[in-house]
Amino acid sequence: MYPLNLEPGTVCVLIGPPGCGKSTFASRYPASWRVCLDAYRKLATDDEADQSATPVAAQIQNLLLDARLSRRLTTVVDSTNVYTHVRAGLLARARYWQRPTAAVLFDIPLVVVEAQNAARNRVVPTHVLHDLHAQLPTRDQLHHEGFGTVRLASELTAAAGVLR
């Protein structure tokens, strides 16, 4: 079964630095539910790490997100989403379509993120990991921003081992 029991039509935003387990978490849901900037960067450039393709990837993500939300389809946003303005845009889309929202905050210790990143095919530079990890919001901040449900990855792991 799925790690979270999401109400139909929910926008579930995964929040965390590269290598923290977001894509592993997202893979537990149907592939059609997932929107992912890495995938769209790869489609645009043959390289999911090519950050120059992020504006185009974001346009693709927003187009697909609107298409899914207009049809009341549950969607998992599998990108870092550590910046407030990025989350605000996702929340605005959910409000426009009058859809429920959920956030999963990957509150994974930096040392674990570094180790998992080092084991990946696409290693993100350590300074980038540190910068993105430092941008992580708190659970209270996510509630204040407007997320209806906020779950911590550490709690999900402890409860059911869903990230393993």
N, C-alpha and C positions, 0 to 999 in steps of 0.2 A: 504494500500500500504506500501512499504518498507520505512524506515526512510531516506535512502540515495538512490539516483538513481545511481547504480553502473553499469559501463560498463561491459558487459559480460566478464567473465574470470578474473575479478579483485580479488586481494588479499586484503581484508579489515581487518586490524589489529586493534583490540581494545586494548587500553592502559589505565590501571588504577589499583588501589589497590583492594583487595577483598572488596565486599560490595558497590562498587560505581555504579553498574547498568549495567555492561557489559553483563551479561547473560540475563538480561531483554531486553536489546537492541538486542542481538543476537537472542532471541526468536521470534523476529518480522520477521525473515527470515526463509525460509524452513530449517527444521532440517538437511537435507542432505548437506546444505551449511556450516554448523558449524563444526569446529574442535576445540576441547577443552581438555586441559591437565587434568582438573579435571575428565572428563568422562573417559579418558584412565587410569588414576590412579585408579579409581574405578573398571574398568574392570580387571585391573591387581591384585588388592589387596582387593577388596570389600570396600575400603575406599578412597574416593576422596581427603581426606586431608593427606594421607600417602605420605609425601614428598620423602621417600626413593624410591618410584616408578617413580619419575619424569624422570630419564634417559630413562626408558622403554616407558613412556608416550610420551616423546619427539620423540622417534623413530617412534612410531605409528603415531603421528601427522605429522611428516615429510613424512612418507610413503603415508598417505592419502592426504596430501597437494600436493605432486608430482603427485599422480594419478589424482587429480582434475585439477591441472594446465596443465598437459599434454593433457587434454581433453577440455581445455578452459572453465572450470566451475568456476563460482564465488564462492569464499570461504571466510568465516568470521572466523578469528582466535580469539577465545574467551578464552584468558588467560591474565595474568597480563601484560606481555610484557613491563615491566618498564625498563628492563636493555638494554642498548645499544647493547650489543653483541647478545642478543636474537633477537632484531629487525633487526640487520645486517644479521643474518642468514635467516630470513624471506624475507628480501629484495633481498638477493642473489638468493634465490629460484625463486622469481618472475622474476628477471633479466634473470636467466637461461632459464626460460620458456617464456620469453618476454611477461610478463603479466603486466597490469597496477596495480598500488598500491594505496591504500587509508588507512588513519589512522583516527581513532576516539579517541581523547584524552579526557579522562574523568577527566576534570578539576573541579571536585566536591570538595567543601571545606571539610577539614579533619573532622570537627565536624559533617557534614552530613554523611560522610563515616562511622564514628564511630557509629552513631545512627543506620544506616542501617545494619551495621555489627552486632550490638547487637541484632537486631531483626531476624537474620538468624538462621537456624538450626545448621549450622556449624560456630561457632564464631571463628574468627581469633584473636590471642592475640593482644592487643593494640600496643605493641612495634613493632610488625611486620607491622601493618597498618602504623604506623608512619614512619618506615624505607622505606616501599614501596612508600608511598605518597611523601616522600622527594626525591625519585629517578625519579619522573615524569619529562619528558622532556618538553620543550616549543614547541609551534607550529613551531617557526622558526627552532628549532633544528630538528624536524621531517622533515621539508622541506629540510634542509641541508643534512640529512641522505639519502634522495632520495625518500621520499614518494611523489607521484604525486598529491594527494589530501589530505589535512589535515582538519578535522572538529573538533570543540570543542563540547563536549556533552552539555555544558551550552548553546551554541547557538542553538543546535538542540532542546533542551528542551524549550527554549524561543520561538522558531519559530513555533513549532508544538506540543509540549508536548509529544514527541515520547518516552521519558524514563519513562513516568508515567503509 
